[in-house]
Amino acid sequence: MQDNIQMKSISLYNFEQKIFWTLVIFIGLTFAFYLYVIQSTIVHIVERKTAEIQIRDTESEIADLESKVTKLGQEMNITLAEQMGYREISKINYVSRTPTLTMR
């Protein structure tokens, strides 16, 4: 009977040890996952700020180019175009929109 009690107490001790280490591993994995989520969030925030800065710079460049195009468009006239080598077309050919061949 003494052996039976010792066996039960040893098996109970082993069971408690297994539960303890299972919980320790679970808590460790949960903490590691928490750290990963925090790190991932910080990285995404930094990347988003960088992307916003790049978008702002690109929009600024586009606005500058649009203003240059508008300025050049206002300066363009017939005499300037002729000086640059352009000439007016005397005969204009249009492409017909009516199909000549159709599939049925």
Secondary structure as UniProt FT lines:
FT   HELIX           2..75
FT   HELIX           78..83
FT   TURN            84..85
//
